[in-house]
């Protein structure tokens, strides 16, 4: 059996969308090895409280997650880097990158836990498609 592809999910803070993608992946598929980082991660920060809440609703546990700063080394170690949202990322040469322009319910006046559930569900659907596409 081959090793699952390593996917590095990236957002700005590594406290919200990229964390959601990393921790949702095992609830969706075992065909991807996920990790996450942020372009402006605050070391010692905590996962966004509402993100953690909506992840727990689907059995994803973020206890112990600490924001991690994006580096070229992290990107080179991944088979694919996925930007979740609006983080600006310039990958090193040879690193595969794709950008998910995820749903942002706040632009429609939807906030709080309802916003986070919609983001969670959008990311979950994208993970399913990604797993099928990159693992056949």
N, CA, C and O atoms as a GROMACS GRO file, in nm:
protein
  544
    1UNK      N    1   0.084  -0.117   0.000
    1UNK     CA    2   0.000   0.000   0.000
    1UNK      C    3   0.089   0.124   0.000
    1UNK      O    4   0.185   0.131   0.076
    2UNK      N    5   0.058   0.220  -0.084
    2UNK     CA    6   0.141   0.340  -0.094
    2UNK      C    7   0.108   0.439   0.018
    2UNK      O    8   0.001   0.432   0.079
    3UNK      N    9   0.201   0.529   0.041
    3UNK     CA   10   0.184   0.630   0.144
    3UNK      C   11   0.087   0.736   0.094
    3UNK      O   12   0.099   0.781  -0.020
    4UNK      N   13  -0.008   0.778   0.177
    4UNK     CA   14  -0.101   0.884   0.134
    4UNK      C   15  -0.026   1.013   0.106
    4UNK      O   16   0.072   1.044   0.174
    5UNK      N   17  -0.071   1.091   0.007
    5UNK     CA   18  -0.005   1.218  -0.022
    5UNK      C   19  -0.016   1.313   0.097
    5UNK      O   20  -0.116   1.315   0.168
    6UNK      N   21   0.090   1.391   0.116
    6UNK     CA   22   0.094   1.490   0.224
    6UNK      C   23   0.041   1.622   0.171
    6UNK      O   24   0.092   1.677   0.074
    7UNK      N   25  -0.064   1.672   0.237
    7UNK     CA   26  -0.124   1.800   0.198
    7UNK      C   27  -0.106   1.898   0.313
    7UNK      O   28  -0.144   1.871   0.427
    8UNK      N   29  -0.046   2.011   0.281
    8UNK     CA   30  -0.028   2.120   0.377
    8UNK      C   31  -0.133   2.226   0.351
    8UNK      O   32  -0.134   2.288   0.245
    9UNK      N   33  -0.223   2.246   0.447
    9UNK     CA   34  -0.326   2.347   0.437
    9UNK      C   35  -0.274   2.476   0.499
    9UNK      O   36  -0.216   2.474   0.608
   10UNK      N   37  -0.295   2.589   0.432
   10UNK     CA   38  -0.241   2.717   0.476
   10UNK      C   39  -0.350   2.822   0.480
   10UNK      O   40  -0.430   2.834   0.388
   11UNK      N   41  -0.352   2.900   0.589
   11UNK     CA   42  -0.433   3.021   0.597
   11UNK      C   43  -0.343   3.128   0.658
   11UNK      O   44  -0.222   3.109   0.670
   12UNK      N   45  -0.400   3.238   0.697
   12UNK     CA   46  -0.319   3.347   0.751
   12UNK      C   47  -0.268   3.314   0.891
   12UNK      O   48  -0.147   3.318   0.915
   13UNK      N   49  -0.358   3.280   0.982
   13UNK     CA   50  -0.320   3.268   1.124
   13UNK      C   51  -0.290   3.127   1.172
   13UNK      O   52  -0.230   3.109   1.278
   14UNK      N   53  -0.332   3.027   1.097
   14UNK     CA   54  -0.327   2.887   1.141
   14UNK      C   55  -0.406   2.870   1.271
   14UNK      O   56  -0.367   2.794   1.360
   15UNK      N   57  -0.518   2.943   1.279
   15UNK     CA   58  -0.607   2.932   1.394
   15UNK      C   59  -0.750   2.901   1.351
   15UNK      O   60  -0.836   2.874   1.435
   16UNK      N   61  -0.776   2.905   1.220
   16UNK     CA   62  -0.913   2.888   1.171
   16UNK      C   63  -0.923   2.791   1.055
   16UNK      O   64  -0.928   2.670   1.074
   17UNK      N   65  -0.926   2.846   0.932
   17UNK     CA   66  -0.957   2.764   0.814
   17UNK      C   67  -0.856   2.652   0.788
   17UNK      O   68  -0.896   2.540   0.756
   18UNK      N   69  -0.727   2.680   0.800
   18UNK     CA   70  -0.630   2.573   0.774
   18UNK      C   71  -0.637   2.465   0.881
   18UNK      O   72  -0.620   2.347   0.853
   19UNK      N   73  -0.663   2.506   1.004
   19UNK     CA   74  -0.679   2.409   1.113
   19UNK      C   75  -0.804   2.325   1.088
   19UNK      O   76  -0.803   2.203   1.108
   20UNK      N   77  -0.910   2.390   1.043
   20UNK     CA   78  -1.031   2.316   1.012
   20UNK      C   79  -1.002   2.210   0.906
   20UNK      O   80  -1.042   2.095   0.920
   21UNK      N   81  -0.932   2.250   0.799
   21UNK     CA   82  -0.902   2.156   0.692
   21UNK      C   83  -0.816   2.040   0.742
   21UNK      O   84  -0.842   1.924   0.712
   22UNK      N   85  -0.713   2.073   0.821
   22UNK     CA   86  -0.625   1.967   0.873
   22UNK      C   87  -0.703   1.867   0.957
   22UNK      O   88  -0.686   1.746   0.941
   23UNK      N   89  -0.787   1.915   1.047
   23UNK     CA   90  -0.855   1.826   1.141
   23UNK      C   91  -0.984   1.766   1.085
   23UNK      O   92  -1.034   1.668   1.140
   24UNK      N   93  -1.038   1.824   0.979
   24UNK     CA   94  -1.153   1.761   0.912
   24UNK      C   95  -1.109   1.645   0.824
   24UNK      O   96  -1.183   1.549   0.807
   25UNK      N   97  -0.990   1.656   0.768
   25UNK     CA   98  -0.946   1.554   0.672
   25UNK      C   99  -0.961   1.411   0.726
   25UNK      O  100  -1.016   1.327   0.655
   26UNK      N  101  -0.914   1.380   0.847
   26UNK     CA  102  -0.931   1.241   0.895
   26UNK      C  103  -1.076   1.200   0.914
   26UNK      O  104  -1.105   1.080   0.918
   27UNK      N  105  -1.168   1.295   0.928
   27UNK     CA  106  -1.309   1.259   0.941
   27UNK      C  107  -1.371   1.228   0.805
   27UNK      O  108  -1.480   1.171   0.797
   28UNK      N  109  -1.300   1.266   0.698
   28UNK     CA  110  -1.350   1.249   0.562
   28UNK      C  111  -1.280   1.135   0.489
   28UNK      O  112  -1.345   1.057   0.418
   29UNK      N  113  -1.149   1.124   0.506
   29UNK     CA  114  -1.071   1.028   0.429
   29UNK      C  115  -0.943   0.989   0.503
   29UNK      O  116  -0.890   1.067   0.583
   30UNK      N  117  -0.896   0.870   0.475
   30UNK     CA  118  -0.764   0.829   0.525
   30UNK      C  119  -0.664   0.826   0.410
   30UNK      O  120  -0.554   0.774   0.424
   31UNK      N  121  -0.703   0.884   0.295
   31UNK     CA  122  -0.618   0.883   0.176
   31UNK      C  123  -0.528   1.006   0.165
   31UNK      O  124  -0.456   1.021   0.066
   32UNK      N  125  -0.530   1.093   0.265
   32UNK     CA  126  -0.448   1.214   0.268
   32UNK      C  127  -0.387   1.226   0.407
   32UNK      O  128  -0.453   1.201   0.507
   33UNK      N  129  -0.260   1.265   0.411
   33UNK     CA  130  -0.195   1.298   0.538
   33UNK      C  131  -0.192   1.450   0.549
   33UNK      O  132  -0.115   1.515   0.478
   34UNK      N  133  -0.275   1.508   0.637
   34UNK     CA  134  -0.285   1.653   0.644
   34UNK      C  135  -0.194   1.717   0.747
   34UNK      O  136  -0.157   1.655   0.847
   35UNK      N  137  -0.158   1.841   0.722
   35UNK     CA  138  -0.093   1.927   0.821
   35UNK      C  139  -0.136   2.070   0.788
   35UNK      O  140  -0.204   2.093   0.688
   36UNK      N  141  -0.096   2.165   0.872
   36UNK     CA  142  -0.137   2.303   0.846
   36UNK      C  143  -0.034   2.401   0.898
   36UNK      O  144   0.051   2.369   0.982
   37UNK      N  145  -0.042   2.524   0.846
   37UNK     CA  146   0.046   2.632   0.887
   37UNK      C  147  -0.020   2.764   0.849
   37UNK      O  148  -0.121   2.767   0.777
   38UNK      N  149   0.038   2.874   0.898
   38UNK     CA  150  -0.015   3.006   0.868
   38UNK      C  151   0.093   3.100   0.820
   38UNK      O  152   0.209   3.089   0.861
   39UNK      N  153   0.055   3.193   0.733
   39UNK     CA  154   0.152   3.290   0.682
   39UNK      C  155   0.191   3.393   0.787
   39UNK      O  156   0.298   3.453   0.779
   40UNK      N  157   0.104   3.412   0.885
   40UNK     CA  158   0.132   3.504   0.996
   40UNK      C  159   0.087   3.441   1.127
   40UNK      O  160   0.013   3.501   1.205
   41UNK      N  161   0.133   3.319   1.150
   41UNK     CA  162   0.092   3.245   1.269
   41UNK      C  163   0.151   3.308   1.394
   41UNK      O  164   0.269   3.344   1.398
   42UNK      N  165   0.068   3.319   1.496
   42UNK     CA  166   0.114   3.369   1.626
   42UNK      C  167   0.147   3.247   1.712
   42UNK      O  168   0.058   3.177   1.759
   43UNK      N  169   0.277   3.225   1.730
   43UNK     CA  170   0.320   3.111   1.808
   43UNK      C  171   0.266   3.126   1.951
   43UNK      O  172   0.275   3.233   2.011
   44UNK      N  173   0.211   3.018   2.002
   44UNK     CA  174   0.151   3.022   2.135
   44UNK      C  175   0.004   3.061   2.132
   44UNK      O  176  -0.062   3.064   2.236
   45UNK      N  177  -0.048   3.091   2.012
   45UNK     CA  178  -0.190   3.126   2.000
   45UNK      C  179  -0.277   3.002   2.011
   45UNK      O  180  -0.228   2.890   2.022
   46UNK      N  181  -0.406   3.024   2.010
   46UNK     CA  182  -0.502   2.914   2.024
   46UNK      C  183  -0.592   2.909   1.902
   46UNK      O  184  -0.610   3.008   1.832
   47UNK      N  185  -0.649   2.792   1.879
   47UNK     CA  186  -0.745   2.774   1.772
   47UNK      C  187  -0.865   2.863   1.799
   47UNK      O  188  -0.910   2.877   1.913
   48UNK      N  189  -0.917   2.923   1.694
   48UNK     CA  190  -1.039   3.003   1.704
   48UNK      C  191  -1.146   2.920   1.775
   48UNK      O  192  -1.172   2.806   1.738
   49UNK      N  193  -1.207   2.980   1.877
   49UNK     CA  194  -1.303   2.908   1.962
   49UNK      C  195  -1.421   2.851   1.883
   49UNK      O  196  -1.461   2.737   1.906
   50UNK      N  197  -1.476   2.929   1.791
   50UNK     CA  198  -1.590   2.880   1.713
   50UNK      C  199  -1.547   2.771   1.615
   50UNK      O  200  -1.624   2.678   1.588
   51UNK      N  201  -1.426   2.782   1.561
   51UNK     CA  202  -1.374   2.675   1.474
   51UNK      C  203  -1.366   2.545   1.552
   51UNK      O  204  -1.410   2.440   1.504
   52UNK      N  205  -1.310   2.551   1.672
   52UNK     CA  206  -1.299   2.432   1.757
   52UNK      C  207  -1.437   2.374   1.788
   52UNK      O  208  -1.455   2.252   1.788
   53UNK      N  209  -1.533   2.460   1.814
   53UNK     CA  210  -1.668   2.415   1.848
   53UNK      C  211  -1.732   2.339   1.733
   53UNK      O  212  -1.788   2.231   1.753
   54UNK      N  213  -1.725   2.395   1.610
   54UNK     CA  214  -1.792   2.329   1.498
   54UNK      C  215  -1.715   2.205   1.452
   54UNK      O  216  -1.774   2.114   1.394
   55UNK      N  217  -1.585   2.200   1.478
   55UNK     CA  218  -1.510   2.079   1.450
   55UNK      C  219  -1.550   1.968   1.546
   55UNK      O  220  -1.566   1.853   1.505
   56UNK      N  221  -1.567   2.002   1.672
   56UNK     CA  222  -1.609   1.903   1.772
   56UNK      C  223  -1.745   1.843   1.737
   56UNK      O  224  -1.771   1.726   1.766
   57UNK      N  225  -1.831   1.922   1.674
   57UNK     CA  226  -1.964   1.873   1.635
   57UNK      C  227  -1.956   1.755   1.538
   57UNK      O  228  -2.049   1.674   1.531
   58UNK      N  229  -1.846   1.746   1.464
   58UNK     CA  230  -1.832   1.637   1.367
   58UNK      C  231  -1.721   1.540   1.409
   58UNK      O  232  -1.673   1.461   1.327
   59UNK      N  233  -1.680   1.547   1.535
   59UNK     CA  234  -1.584   1.452   1.588
   59UNK      C  235  -1.438   1.484   1.563
   59UNK      O  236  -1.352   1.397   1.580
   60UNK      N  237  -1.408   1.606   1.523
   60UNK     CA  238  -1.269   1.647   1.501
   60UNK      C  239  -1.219   1.721   1.625
   60UNK      O  240  -1.281   1.818   1.670
   61UNK      N  241  -1.108   1.675   1.677
   61UNK     CA  242  -1.053   1.730   1.801
   61UNK      C  243  -0.929   1.814   1.771
   61UNK      O  244  -0.835   1.764   1.709
   62UNK      N  245  -0.928   1.938   1.814
   62UNK     CA  246  -0.812   2.026   1.792
   62UNK      C  247  -0.734   2.051   1.919
   62UNK      O  248  -0.647   2.138   1.922
   63UNK      N  249  -0.763   1.976   2.024
   63UNK     CA  250  -0.689   1.992   2.149
   63UNK      C  251  -0.540   1.972   2.121
   63UNK      O  252  -0.501   1.875   2.056
   64UNK      N  253  -0.461   2.061   2.171
   64UNK     CA  254  -0.316   2.050   2.154
   64UNK      C  255  -0.262   2.115   2.027
   64UNK      O  256  -0.140   2.122   2.010
   65UNK      N  257  -0.350   2.161   1.938
   65UNK     CA  258  -0.300   2.227   1.817
   65UNK      C  259  -0.237   2.361   1.854
   65UNK      O  260  -0.296   2.440   1.927
   66UNK      N  261  -0.119   2.384   1.803
   66UNK     CA  262  -0.053   2.513   1.821
   66UNK      C  263  -0.025   2.571   1.683
   66UNK      O  264   0.027   2.501   1.596
   67UNK      N  265  -0.058   2.699   1.663
   67UNK     CA  266  -0.031   2.761   1.533
   67UNK      C  267   0.115   2.745   1.494
   67UNK      O  268   0.206   2.755   1.577
   68UNK      N  269   0.136   2.720   1.365
   68UNK     CA  270   0.269   2.697   1.312
   68UNK      C  271   0.293   2.792   1.195
   68UNK      O  272   0.207   2.806   1.108
   69UNK      N  273   0.408   2.855   1.194
   69UNK     CA  274   0.444   2.948   1.089
   69UNK      C  275   0.482   2.872   0.961
   69UNK      O  276   0.557   2.774   0.966
   70UNK      N  277   0.430   2.918   0.849
   70UNK     CA  278   0.461   2.859   0.720
   70UNK      C  279   0.608   2.885   0.685
   70UNK      O  280   0.658   2.996   0.702
   71UNK      N  281   0.675   2.782   0.638
   71UNK     CA  282   0.814   2.795   0.593
   71UNK      C  283   0.828   2.724   0.458
   71UNK      O  284   0.745   2.642   0.420
   72UNK      N  285   0.934   2.758   0.387
   72UNK     CA  286   0.964   2.688   0.262
   72UNK      C  287   0.985   2.540   0.288
   72UNK      O  288   0.946   2.457   0.205
   73UNK      N  289   1.047   2.506   0.400
   73UNK     CA  290   1.072   2.366   0.432
   73UNK      C  291   0.941   2.287   0.447
   73UNK      O  292   0.930   2.175   0.398
   74UNK      N  293   0.843   2.348   0.514
   74UNK     CA  294   0.713   2.281   0.528
   74UNK      C  295   0.650   2.260   0.391
   74UNK      O  296   0.594   2.154   0.364
   75UNK      N  297   0.659   2.360   0.305
   75UNK     CA  298   0.600   2.347   0.172
   75UNK      C  299   0.672   2.240   0.090
   75UNK      O  300   0.608   2.163   0.020
   76UNK      N  301   0.805   2.235   0.097
   76UNK     CA  302   0.880   2.134   0.022
   76UNK      C  303   0.850   1.993   0.071
   76UNK      O  304   0.858   1.897  -0.007
   77UNK      N  305   0.815   1.978   0.198
   77UNK     CA  306   0.785   1.846   0.254
   77UNK      C  307   0.648   1.795   0.212
   77UNK      O  308   0.618   1.676   0.229
   78UNK      N  309   0.564   1.881   0.159
   78UNK     CA  310   0.428   1.844   0.119
   78UNK      C  311   0.424   1.805  -0.029
   78UNK      O  312   0.502   1.853  -0.110
   79UNK      N  313   0.330   1.716  -0.060
   79UNK     CA  314   0.305   1.683  -0.200
   79UNK      C  315   0.219   1.790  -0.266
   79UNK      O  316   0.224   1.810  -0.388
   80UNK      N  317   0.140   1.859  -0.184
   80UNK     CA  318   0.053   1.965  -0.233
   80UNK      C  319   0.032   2.066  -0.121
   80UNK      O  320   0.010   2.028  -0.006
   81UNK      N  321   0.039   2.194  -0.155
   81UNK     CA  322   0.006   2.301  -0.061
   81UNK      C  323  -0.128   2.359  -0.106
   81UNK      O  324  -0.145   2.396  -0.222
   82UNK      N  325  -0.223   2.366  -0.012
   82UNK     CA  326  -0.355   2.420  -0.041
   82UNK      C  327  -0.377   2.543   0.044
   82UNK      O  328  -0.380   2.535   0.167
   83UNK      N  329  -0.394   2.657  -0.021
   83UNK     CA  330  -0.426   2.780   0.050
   83UNK      C  331  -0.576   2.782   0.068
   83UNK      O  332  -0.652   2.774  -0.029
   84UNK      N  333  -0.620   2.792   0.193
   84UNK     CA  334  -0.762   2.792   0.227
   84UNK      C  335  -0.800   2.936   0.261
   84UNK      O  336  -0.778   2.981   0.373
   85UNK      N  337  -0.857   3.006   0.164
   85UNK     CA  338  -0.894   3.145   0.187
   85UNK      C  339  -0.803   3.242   0.115
   85UNK      O  340  -0.770   3.222  -0.002
   86UNK      N  341  -0.763   3.347   0.185
   86UNK     CA  342  -0.699   3.461   0.120
   86UNK      C  343  -0.550   3.478   0.148
   86UNK      O  344  -0.493   3.580   0.108
   87UNK      N  345  -0.487   3.386   0.214
   87UNK     CA  346  -0.345   3.400   0.246
   87UNK      C  347  -0.263   3.407   0.117
   87UNK      O  348  -0.285   3.330   0.023
   88UNK      N  349  -0.169   3.500   0.114
   88UNK     CA  350  -0.080   3.511   0.000
   88UNK      C  351   0.039   3.419   0.018
   88UNK      O  352   0.115   3.434   0.114
   89UNK      N  353   0.057   3.325  -0.072
   89UNK     CA  354   0.164   3.227  -0.061
   89UNK      C  355   0.239   3.218  -0.194
   89UNK      O  356   0.178   3.203  -0.300
   90UNK      N  357   0.370   3.229  -0.186
   90UNK     CA  358   0.456   3.207  -0.302
   90UNK      C  359   0.539   3.083  -0.270
   90UNK      O  360   0.632   3.089  -0.190
   91UNK      N  361   0.506   2.971  -0.334
   91UNK     CA  362   0.577   2.847  -0.301
   91UNK      C  363   0.716   2.844  -0.363
   91UNK      O  364   0.742   2.910  -0.464
   92UNK      N  365   0.804   2.767  -0.303
   92UNK     CA  366   0.935   2.745  -0.366
   92UNK      C  367   0.916   2.676  -0.500
   92UNK      O  368   0.814   2.611  -0.524
   93UNK      N  369   1.014   2.690  -0.586
   93UNK     CA  370   1.008   2.626  -0.718
   93UNK      C  371   0.986   2.476  -0.703
   93UNK      O  372   1.049   2.410  -0.621
   94UNK      N  373   0.895   2.425  -0.785
   94UNK     CA  374   0.867   2.283  -0.786
   94UNK      C  375   0.759   2.238  -0.688
   94UNK      O  376   0.722   2.121  -0.687
   95UNK      N  377   0.708   2.330  -0.605
   95UNK     CA  378   0.605   2.294  -0.507
   95UNK      C  379   0.467   2.320  -0.568
   95UNK      O  380   0.438   2.429  -0.616
   96UNK      N  381   0.384   2.217  -0.566
   96UNK     CA  382   0.248   2.227  -0.620
   96UNK      C  383   0.160   2.305  -0.523
   96UNK      O  384   0.158   2.278  -0.403
   97UNK      N  385   0.086   2.402  -0.578
   97UNK     CA  386   0.001   2.489  -0.496
   97UNK      C  387  -0.134   2.504  -0.563
   97UNK      O  388  -0.145   2.519  -0.685
   98UNK      N  389  -0.238   2.500  -0.480
   98UNK     CA  390  -0.370   2.538  -0.529
   98UNK      C  391  -0.436   2.625  -0.423
   98UNK      O  392  -0.403   2.618  -0.305
   99UNK      N  393  -0.530   2.707  -0.468
   99UNK     CA  394  -0.599   2.801  -0.380
   99UNK      C  395  -0.747   2.769  -0.379
   99UNK      O  396  -0.811   2.760  -0.484
  100UNK      N  397  -0.800   2.750  -0.258
  100UNK     CA  398  -0.944   2.731  -0.242
  100UNK      C  399  -1.005   2.864  -0.202
  100UNK      O  400  -0.980   2.913  -0.092
  101UNK      N  401  -1.084   2.921  -0.288
  101UNK     CA  402  -1.157   3.044  -0.254
  101UNK      C  403  -1.283   2.999  -0.182
  101UNK      O  404  -1.390   2.985  -0.240
  102UNK      N  405  -1.265   2.978  -0.053
  102UNK     CA  406  -1.372   2.921   0.029
  102UNK      C  407  -1.486   3.020   0.048
  102UNK      O  408  -1.470   3.141   0.035
  103UNK      N  409  -1.599   2.964   0.079
  103UNK     CA  410  -1.717   3.044   0.110
  103UNK      C  411  -1.686   3.136   0.229
  103UNK      O  412  -1.624   3.092   0.326
  104UNK      N  413  -1.727   3.260   0.220
  104UNK     CA  414  -1.712   3.352   0.334
  104UNK      C  415  -1.850   3.409   0.366
  104UNK      O  416  -1.889   3.513   0.313
  105UNK      N  417  -1.924   3.339   0.453
  105UNK     CA  418  -2.061   3.379   0.486
  105UNK      C  419  -2.074   3.520   0.544
  105UNK      O  420  -2.179   3.582   0.531
  106UNK      N  421  -1.969   3.571   0.606
  106UNK     CA  422  -1.978   3.705   0.665
  106UNK      C  423  -2.007   3.811   0.560
  106UNK      O  424  -2.061   3.917   0.592
  107UNK      N  425  -1.971   3.785   0.432
  107UNK     CA  426  -2.000   3.881   0.326
  107UNK      C  427  -2.150   3.887   0.297
  107UNK      O  428  -2.198   3.979   0.231
  108UNK      N  429  -2.223   3.787   0.348
  108UNK     CA  430  -2.369   3.784   0.332
  108UNK      C  431  -2.440   3.813   0.463
  108UNK      O  432  -2.561   3.793   0.476
  109UNK      N  433  -2.364   3.860   0.562
  109UNK     CA  434  -2.423   3.894   0.691
  109UNK      C  435  -2.440   3.777   0.785
  109UNK      O  436  -2.512   3.788   0.885
  110UNK      N  437  -2.376   3.665   0.755
  110UNK     CA  438  -2.388   3.546   0.840
  110UNK      C  439  -2.263   3.538   0.927
  110UNK      O  440  -2.152   3.529   0.875
  111UNK      N  441  -2.281   3.540   1.057
  111UNK     CA  442  -2.167   3.539   1.148
  111UNK      C  443  -2.184   3.431   1.255
  111UNK      O  444  -2.280   3.354   1.253
  112UNK      N  445  -2.089   3.429   1.348
  112UNK     CA  446  -2.096   3.339   1.463
  112UNK      C  447  -2.086   3.193   1.424
  112UNK      O  448  -2.021   3.157   1.325
  113UNK      N  449  -2.150   3.110   1.503
  113UNK     CA  450  -2.141   2.966   1.484
  113UNK      C  451  -2.200   2.923   1.350
  113UNK      O  452  -2.152   2.827   1.289
  114UNK      N  453  -2.304   2.992   1.304
  114UNK     CA  454  -2.363   2.959   1.174
  114UNK      C  455  -2.260   2.980   1.063
  114UNK      O  456  -2.251   2.898   0.972
  115UNK      N  457  -2.184   3.088   1.069
  115UNK     CA  458  -2.077   3.116   0.972
  115UNK      C  459  -1.976   3.002   0.972
  115UNK      O  460  -1.938   2.951   0.867
  116UNK      N  461  -1.932   2.962   1.090
  116UNK     CA  462  -1.831   2.858   1.100
  116UNK      C  463  -1.881   2.723   1.049
  116UNK      O  464  -1.804   2.647   0.990
  117UNK      N  465  -2.007   2.694   1.072
  117UNK     CA  466  -2.062   2.568   1.020
  117UNK      C  467  -2.062   2.567   0.868
  117UNK      O  468  -2.031   2.465   0.806
  118UNK      N  469  -2.098   2.679   0.807
  118UNK     CA  470  -2.097   2.687   0.661
  118UNK      C  471  -1.955   2.673   0.607
  118UNK      O  472  -1.934   2.604   0.507
  119UNK      N  473  -1.858   2.737   0.671
  119UNK     CA  474  -1.718   2.724   0.629
  119UNK      C  475  -1.672   2.579   0.645
  119UNK      O  476  -1.609   2.523   0.556
  120UNK      N  477  -1.706   2.518   0.759
  120UNK     CA  478  -1.669   2.378   0.783
  120UNK      C  479  -1.725   2.288   0.674
  120UNK      O  480  -1.654   2.203   0.620
  121UNK      N  481  -1.851   2.307   0.640
  121UNK     CA  482  -1.915   2.221   0.541
  121UNK      C  483  -1.855   2.242   0.402
  121UNK      O  484  -1.841   2.147   0.326
  122UNK      N  485  -1.820   2.366   0.369
  122UNK     CA  486  -1.755   2.397   0.242
  122UNK      C  487  -1.620   2.327   0.234
  122UNK      O  488  -1.587   2.265   0.133
  123UNK      N  489  -1.541   2.338   0.340
  123UNK     CA  490  -1.408   2.275   0.342
  123UNK      C  491  -1.421   2.123   0.336
  123UNK      O  492  -1.343   2.058   0.267
  124UNK      N  493  -1.517   2.067   0.407
  124UNK     CA  494  -1.539   1.922   0.404
  124UNK      C  495  -1.566   1.874   0.262
  124UNK      O  496  -1.508   1.774   0.218
  125UNK      N  497  -1.653   1.942   0.190
  125UNK     CA  498  -1.684   1.904   0.052
  125UNK      C  499  -1.560   1.913  -0.036
  125UNK      O  500  -1.539   1.827  -0.122
  126UNK      N  501  -1.479   2.016  -0.016
  126UNK     CA  502  -1.357   2.032  -0.096
  126UNK      C  503  -1.256   1.920  -0.066
  126UNK      O  504  -1.186   1.874  -0.156
  127UNK      N  505  -1.248   1.878   0.060
  127UNK     CA  506  -1.156   1.769   0.095
  127UNK      C  507  -1.198   1.641   0.024
  127UNK      O  508  -1.112   1.568  -0.026
  128UNK      N  509  -1.327   1.613   0.018
  128UNK     CA  510  -1.375   1.493  -0.052
  128UNK      C  511  -1.333   1.495  -0.198
  128UNK      O  512  -1.282   1.396  -0.252
  129UNK      N  513  -1.354   1.607  -0.262
  129UNK     CA  514  -1.317   1.622  -0.404
  129UNK      C  515  -1.165   1.607  -0.421
  129UNK      O  516  -1.118   1.539  -0.512
  130UNK      N  517  -1.090   1.672  -0.333
  130UNK     CA  518  -0.944   1.664  -0.338
  130UNK      C  519  -0.896   1.519  -0.323
  130UNK      O  520  -0.812   1.474  -0.400
  131UNK      N  521  -0.949   1.449  -0.227
  131UNK     CA  522  -0.907   1.310  -0.204
  131UNK      C  523  -0.933   1.225  -0.326
  131UNK      O  524  -0.848   1.145  -0.366
  132UNK      N  525  -1.050   1.241  -0.388
  132UNK     CA  526  -1.082   1.164  -0.509
  132UNK      C  527  -0.988   1.201  -0.624
  132UNK      O  528  -0.944   1.114  -0.699
  133UNK      N  529  -0.957   1.329  -0.636
  133UNK     CA  530  -0.876   1.377  -0.747
  133UNK      C  531  -0.729   1.334  -0.734
  133UNK      O  532  -0.669   1.290  -0.832
  134UNK      N  533  -0.672   1.345  -0.615
  134UNK     CA  534  -0.528   1.317  -0.604
  134UNK      C  535  -0.494   1.173  -0.568
  134UNK      O  536  -0.378   1.132  -0.575
  135UNK      N  537  -0.595   1.096  -0.530
  135UNK     CA  538  -0.565   0.956  -0.496
  135UNK      C  539  -0.639   0.858  -0.586
  135UNK      O  540  -0.620   0.736  -0.575
  136UNK      N  541  -0.722   0.911  -0.673
  136UNK     CA  542  -0.793   0.822  -0.767
  136UNK      C  543  -0.897   0.745  -0.698
  136UNK      O  544  -0.967   0.665  -0.760
   0.00000   0.00000   0.00000
